[in-house]
C-alpha cells in the first residue's frame, strides 16, 4: 500500500528506509504464521462444525474469508520488503495491491454490517425477520462484495512499477498530479474509515443504551465480542489512515520546508503502518479464542462453533419473543380462571331465584 508521487529525479522510495522495511517484514511474517491457520480454523469451525448458522456467523465467515485472503498475500510483500525490489512484474504489482484494498474495504464493511444487524436485533427485535431471510442476507453480501470490488479500482489505475535504479524496481502508486493523490487517499479515508466507523459508533451508542434498559443480559456477550473486533480494527488501521492524511496534506502544501517534512514522514512510515494494518486480519481468531475459552474443555476443537452459535442473535430474539408469548399466555390463563370463578356464583344466584308463576 505504499505510495510515491511521480516526481522526476526523486531517488527516495518507501523501501529505501532500512528500519521501516525490516520491521514491516517481521510484522508481516508473524501475521502470516498466525493469521492463515487462524482464519482457516474459523472458516472450518463455521462450515463444518456449527450445527446452526445465524446472520452473525455468516458475516463472521465472510470476514474470515476476507482476512484469510489478505493473509495469503503477505509472503509476496515480505519478499518485496526484504529484497527491496519488485520482481513479479507490473501486472502482479497492480493485482496484489488491488486485492489488498478489496479485502480492507470488505473487512470494515462486514464489521459495519455486523453492527447494523446487532442494532436491529437489540433495538427493533420485532423487525429482525425482515433482514434474516437467507435470500436477503445473500443479496446484501453479494452487493457488498461487488461494491468493494468497484471501489478498489483506483489501485489498478495508479499502481505501477518503476525501475528507480539499475538494481531495483519499486511497486508504488504514481500520480501525474497532486489532485490525484488527494482524490485517491481521501476516497480511501472516507469510504474505508470515516463512513463505516460513524455508522458503527452510532449503532453501538443505541445498542448500549438499549442494553441498560433490557432484562436480556445474555446479549452482552456477543456485543462485547463484536465491539472488540471493531476496536482492534480501528487500532491497527488508524495509523495507516493517519499517514494517508499526512500524504494528502503534503500534496496540498506549497513547496517549502513544511512540505519536505511531511514527505519525509509519510515515506518513512508507509511500510510500517501498512504492515501494522495487516495485524487486524490475524487478531480476530485470537479474540474468538479468548471469547470461547469456556467452551474449550467441553467441546475441544469445536469450541469456536459453539461460541458462534451462542453469539447469533436469532436464538436470543426467539427467546425474547417466547418470553413475551409466555407472558401473554399467562394473562389468558388468569382471565380464564377468573371467568371460571365467576360462573359458579352466577349459577348459584340463578338457582336461588324462584321462578315467577303466572297468575292462574
PATIPA-388335 format. One line per 8 residues: their letters; for each residue z, y, x of C-alpha. Coordinates in nm, 4 decimals. Example, Ala and Ser with C-alpha at 12.3 -4.5 7.8 and 13.67 -1.06 7.14 Angstrom:
BEGIN
as) 0.7800:-0.4500:1.2300  0.7140:-0.1060:1.3670
! end
This chain:
BEGIN
xxxxxxxx) 0.0000:0.0000:0.0000  -0.0305:0.2238:0.2995  -0.2467:0.5326:0.2718  -0.4375:0.7524:0.5090  -0.6385:1.0624:0.4330  -0.9923:1.0512:0.5726  -0.9455:1.3083:0.8467  -1.1863:1.3076:1.1380
xxxxxxxx) -1.0215:1.2769:1.4750  -0.6799:1.1755:1.3396  -0.5690:0.8770:1.5525  -0.2451:0.8023:1.3672  -0.2210:0.5150:1.1199  0.0693:0.3576:0.9367  0.0573:0.0539:1.1679  0.1000:0.2699:1.4793
xxxxxxxx) 0.4754:0.3008:1.4151  0.6192:0.0030:1.6032  0.9652:0.0181:1.4440  0.8207:0.0504:1.0934  0.5794:-0.2407:1.1313  0.8452:-0.4653:1.2890  1.0989:-0.4002:1.0136  0.8278:-0.4336:0.7491
xxxxxxxx) 0.7068:-0.7677:0.8855  1.0640:-0.9020:0.8995  1.1346:-0.7954:0.5396  0.8108:-0.9484:0.4097  0.8793:-1.2767:0.5905  1.2246:-1.3091:0.4326  1.0834:-1.2047:0.0946  0.8172:-1.4762:0.1130
xxxxxxxx) 1.0640:-1.7502:0.2112  1.2985:-1.6594:-0.0744  1.0600:-1.5336:-0.3412  0.7910:-1.8012:-0.3506  1.0161:-2.1030:-0.4186  1.2465:-1.8911:-0.6355  0.9770:-1.7744:-0.8750  0.8150:-2.1190:-0.8838
xxxxxxxx) 1.1542:-2.2613:-0.9837  1.1832:-2.0050:-1.2657  0.8366:-2.0962:-1.3971  0.9142:-2.4690:-1.3740  1.2508:-2.4247:-1.5490  1.0946:-2.2495:-1.8491  0.7741:-2.4527:-1.8836  0.9224:-2.7968:-1.8109
xxxxxxxx) 1.2986:-2.7959:-1.8737  1.3523:-2.5393:-2.1502  1.3939:-2.7056:-2.4911  1.3101:-2.3893:-2.6817  1.1368:-2.0687:-2.5843  1.2153:-1.7237:-2.7145  1.0279:-1.3987:-2.6658  1.2650:-1.3163:-2.3792
xxxxxxxx) 1.1815:-1.6405:-2.1946  0.8097:-1.5803:-2.2478  0.8431:-1.2352:-2.0915  1.0500:-1.3786:-1.8050  0.7887:-1.6457:-1.7250  0.5167:-1.3781:-1.7178  0.7379:-1.1686:-1.4888  0.7880:-1.4697:-1.2613
xxxxxxxx) 0.4098:-1.5253:-1.2520  0.3534:-1.1614:-1.1522  0.6275:-1.1754:-0.8877  0.5135:-1.5149:-0.7596  0.1553:-1.3919:-0.7253  0.2786:-1.0965:-0.5235  0.4843:-1.3273:-0.3015  0.1760:-1.5402:-0.2345
xxxxxxxx) 0.0022:-1.2343:-0.0860  0.2767:-1.1477:0.1629  0.1537:-1.3678:0.4545  -0.1630:-1.1545:0.4748  0.0424:-0.8358:0.5047  0.2825:-0.9912:0.7558  -0.0152:-1.0787:0.9757  -0.1518:-0.7242:0.9343
xxxxxxxx) 0.1763:-0.5639:1.0417  0.2288:-0.7999:1.3358  -0.1287:-0.7786:1.4681  -0.1582:-0.4059:1.3813  -0.5213:-0.4650:1.2892  -0.7004:-0.5858:0.9746  -0.9114:-0.8947:1.0428  -1.0085:-1.0049:0.6903
xxxxxxxx) -1.2893:-0.7608:0.6193  -1.3474:-0.4781:0.3731  -1.3712:-0.6936:0.0579  -1.0359:-0.8648:0.1168  -0.8828:-0.5274:0.2016  -0.9757:-0.3994:-0.1435  -0.8922:-0.7196:-0.3339  -0.5491:-0.7890:-0.1821
xxxxxxxx) -0.4172:-0.4364:-0.2254  -0.5670:-0.4243:-0.5752  -0.3750:-0.7410:-0.6675  -0.0576:-0.5845:-0.5271  -0.0958:-0.2874:-0.7588  -0.1758:-0.5103:-1.0589  0.1433:-0.7100:-1.0104  0.3512:-0.3958:-0.9540
xxxxxxxx) 0.2327:-0.2478:-1.2841  0.2718:-0.5833:-1.4609  0.6313:-0.6279:-1.3420  0.7615:-0.2894:-1.4538  0.5795:-0.3001:-1.7883  0.7053:-0.6528:-1.8609  1.0573:-0.5252:-1.7919  0.9847:-0.2352:-2.0272
xxxxxxxx) 0.8745:-0.4827:-2.2972  1.1993:-0.6780:-2.2458  1.3975:-0.3598:-2.3047  1.1977:-0.2705:-2.6174  1.2397:-0.6232:-2.7529  1.6150:-0.6121:-2.6955  1.6223:-0.2727:-2.8664  1.4624:-0.4155:-3.1812
xxxxxxxx) 1.6746:-0.7327:-3.1680  2.0027:-0.5419:-3.1400  1.9421:-0.2217:-3.3354  1.6978:-0.3432:-3.6038  1.7520:-0.7227:-3.6273  1.6076:-0.7328:-3.9788  1.2672:-0.6393:-3.8318  1.2698:-0.8929:-3.5492
xxxxxxxx) 1.0294:-1.1279:-3.7277  0.7560:-0.8647:-3.7041  0.7407:-0.8986:-3.3238  0.8458:-1.2618:-3.2697  0.5390:-1.4202:-3.4231  0.3618:-1.6206:-3.1493  0.0281:-1.4560:-3.2205  0.1792:-1.1064:-3.1956
xxxxxxxx) 0.3535:-1.1846:-2.8659  0.0379:-1.3372:-2.7165  -0.1686:-1.0337:-2.8129  0.0905:-0.7990:-2.6621  0.0867:-0.9886:-2.3328  -0.2941:-1.0053:-2.3200  -0.3162:-0.6312:-2.3870  -0.0544:-0.5607:-2.1196
xxxxxxxx) -0.2381:-0.7612:-1.8523  -0.5733:-0.6030:-1.9425  -0.4144:-0.2562:-1.9254  -0.2623:-0.3093:-1.5797  -0.5859:-0.4635:-1.4503  -0.7718:-0.1493:-1.5591  -0.5012:0.0876:-1.4311  -0.5215:-0.0637:-1.0810
xxxxxxxx) -0.8916:0.0173:-1.0319  -0.8151:0.3209:-0.8049  -0.7051:0.0723:-0.5378  -1.0568:-0.0738:-0.5398  -1.2117:0.2721:-0.5251  -1.0086:0.4305:-0.2446  -0.9028:0.1313:-0.0339  -1.1276:0.0520:0.2621
xxxxxxxx) -1.1311:-0.0448:0.6291  -1.1717:0.1877:0.9240  -1.2143:0.0921:1.2904  -0.9738:0.3582:1.4171  -1.0024:0.2335:1.7731  -1.2198:-0.0161:1.9639  -0.9418:-0.2764:1.9413  -0.8070:-0.2186:1.5874
xxxxxxxx) -0.9210:-0.1921:1.2258  -0.6954:-0.0497:0.9567  -0.6954:-0.1175:0.5820  -0.5866:0.2046:0.4132  -0.6711:0.4398:0.1286  -0.9253:0.7034:0.2211  -0.9714:1.0255:0.0248  -1.2533:1.2749:0.0696
xxxxxxxx) -1.0477:1.5469:-0.0978  -0.6782:1.6252:-0.1230  -0.7224:1.6286:-0.5014  -0.7944:1.2547:-0.4846  -0.4610:1.1972:-0.3085  -0.2825:1.3897:-0.5836  -0.4720:1.2024:-0.8562  -0.4096:0.8522:-0.7202
xxxxxxxx) -0.0419:0.8820:-0.6379  0.0572:1.0980:-0.9329  -0.1082:0.8376:-1.1556  0.0910:0.5614:-0.9815  0.4151:0.7561:-1.0154  0.3700:0.8373:-1.3842  0.2347:0.5010:-1.5009  0.4336:0.2797:-1.2649
xxxxxxxx) 0.7701:0.4552:-1.2776  0.8297:0.7620:-1.4957  0.6911:0.6363:-1.8296  0.8378:0.2824:-1.8192  1.1776:0.3980:-1.6933  1.2009:0.6695:-1.9557  1.1383:0.4054:-2.2230  1.3876:0.1667:-2.0595
xxxxxxxx) 1.6650:0.4269:-2.0291  1.6263:0.5439:-2.3898  1.6221:0.1804:-2.5098  1.9424:0.0900:-2.3275  2.1235:0.4008:-2.4434  2.0510:0.2917:-2.8021  2.1416:-0.0716:-2.7255  2.4757:0.0107:-2.5622
xxxxxxxx) 2.5710:0.2463:-2.8442  2.4965:-0.0306:-3.0932  2.6859:-0.2970:-2.8967  3.0020:-0.0859:-2.9043  2.9957:-0.0989:-3.2840  2.8928:-0.4618:-3.3316  3.1065:-0.7745:-3.3590  2.8483:-0.9967:-3.1891
xxxxxxxx) 2.9691:-0.9647:-2.8314  2.7581:-1.2603:-2.7152  2.4665:-1.0225:-2.6876  2.6318:-0.8532:-2.3902  2.5496:-1.1410:-2.1512  2.1736:-1.1103:-2.1998  2.1921:-0.7307:-2.1940  2.3699:-0.7434:-1.8562
xxxxxxxx) 2.1062:-0.9767:-1.7113  1.8107:-0.7635:-1.8199  1.9920:-0.4455:-1.7150  2.0434:-0.5978:-1.3678  1.6686:-0.6708:-1.3470  1.5945:-0.3097:-1.4436  1.8341:-0.1626:-1.1860  1.7142:-0.3802:-0.8970
xxxxxxxx) 1.3509:-0.2973:-0.9700  1.4399:0.0730:-0.9670  1.6432:0.0389:-0.6469  1.3658:-0.1265:-0.4463  1.0659:0.0631:-0.5859  1.2215:0.4107:-0.5804  1.1692:0.4634:-0.2016  0.8000:0.3761:-0.2414
xxxxxxxx) 0.7533:0.6324:-0.5183  0.9518:0.8932:-0.3234  0.7030:0.8529:-0.0369  0.4222:0.8914:-0.2904  0.5789:1.2241:-0.3937  0.6027:1.3267:-0.0277  0.2360:1.2451:0.0250  0.1315:1.4374:-0.2873
xxxxxxxx) 0.3362:1.7338:-0.1611  0.1601:1.7033:0.1747  -0.1807:1.7102:0.0041  -0.0869:2.0234:-0.1913  0.0775:2.2005:0.1020  -0.1236:2.4547:0.3069  -0.1794:2.3983:0.6775  0.1310:2.4624:0.8834
xxxxxxxx) 0.4490:2.3059:1.0265  0.5775:2.2004:0.6813  0.2602:2.0040:0.6109  0.2781:1.8397:0.9543  0.6406:1.7399:0.8901  0.5533:1.5891:0.5506  0.2660:1.3935:0.7037  0.4928:1.2514:0.9723
xxxxxxxx) 0.7462:1.1427:0.7086  0.5043:0.9507:0.4883  0.3111:0.7946:0.7759  0.6271:0.6663:0.9482  0.7900:0.5489:0.6242  0.4980:0.3921:0.4369  0.5120:0.0434:0.5914  0.8897:0.0098:0.5473
xxxxxxxx) 0.9073:0.1439:0.1897  0.6137:-0.0743:0.0831  0.7899:-0.3798:0.2277  1.1176:-0.2871:0.0550  0.9292:-0.2715:-0.2760  0.8373:-0.6385:-0.2333  1.2080:-0.7313:-0.2390  1.2190:-0.6610:-0.6128
xxxxxxxx) 0.9858:-0.9571:-0.6691  1.2119:-1.2063:-0.4916  1.5504:-1.0862:-0.6161  1.5126:-1.1840:-0.9833  1.5615:-1.5613:-0.9239  1.8804:-1.4727:-0.7343  2.0039:-1.2710:-1.0336  1.9235:-1.5612:-1.2661
xxxxxxxx) 2.1214:-1.7975:-1.0411  2.4301:-1.5743:-1.0497  2.3990:-1.5282:-1.4256  2.3657:-1.9040:-1.4819  2.6306:-2.0270:-1.2372  2.8452:-2.1571:-1.5250  2.5655:-2.3997:-1.6169  2.5075:-2.5411:-1.2671
xxxxxxxx) 2.7818:-2.8080:-1.2720  2.6865:-2.9322:-1.6178  2.3072:-2.9007:-1.6106  2.2185:-2.9339:-1.2402  1.8597:-2.8242:-1.1744  1.8215:-2.7498:-1.5434  2.0822:-2.4718:-1.5347  1.8225:-2.1956:-1.5433
xxxxxxxx) 1.6550:-2.3391:-1.8516  1.9914:-2.3390:-2.0337  2.0502:-1.9805:-1.9205  1.7169:-1.8637:-2.0593  1.7786:-2.0458:-2.3869  2.1070:-1.8581:-2.4157  1.9583:-1.5174:-2.3393  1.6949:-1.5422:-2.6106
xxxxxxxx) 1.7977:-1.3138:-2.8942  1.6229:-1.5280:-3.1519  1.9271:-1.7523:-3.1848  2.1640:-1.4572:-3.1819  1.9677:-1.2833:-3.4527  1.9653:-1.6047:-3.6518  2.3446:-1.6259:-3.6195  2.3907:-1.2714:-3.7401
xxxxxxxx) 2.1655:-1.3428:-4.0359  2.3540:-1.6664:-4.1052  2.6881:-1.4848:-4.0943  2.5667:-1.2251:-4.3405  2.4275:-1.5020:-4.5619  2.7619:-1.6861:-4.5461  2.9464:-1.3716:-4.6499  2.7119:-1.3324:-4.9468
xxxxxxxx) 2.7671:-1.6984:-5.0411  3.1439:-1.6490:-5.0259  3.1165:-1.3475:-5.2542  2.9205:-1.5566:-5.5022  3.1832:-1.8327:-5.4864  3.4603:-1.5820:-5.5560  3.2672:-1.4441:-5.8526  3.2076:-1.7929:-5.9936
xxxxxxxx) 3.5783:-1.8805:-5.9581  3.6750:-1.5612:-6.1357  3.4334:-1.6414:-6.4178  3.5769:-1.9930:-6.4493  3.9279:-1.8488:-6.4669  3.8212:-1.6205:-6.7473  3.6579:-1.8983:-6.9538  3.9841:-2.0872:-7.0454
xxxxxxxx) 4.1521:-1.7648:-7.1534  3.8581:-1.6820:-7.3760  3.8642:-2.0353:-7.5207  4.2379:-2.0171:-7.5894  4.2065:-1.6856:-7.7639  3.9306:-1.8265:-7.9821  4.1350:-2.1355:-8.0722  4.4416:-1.9301:-8.1638
xxxxxxxx) 4.2481:-1.7107:-8.4035  4.2347:-1.8661:-8.7542  3.9047:-1.8731:-8.9389  3.8739:-1.6386:-9.2343  3.8162:-1.8186:-9.5651  3.6025:-1.6953:-9.8471  3.7916:-1.5821:-10.1500  3.7027:-1.8810:-10.3733
! end
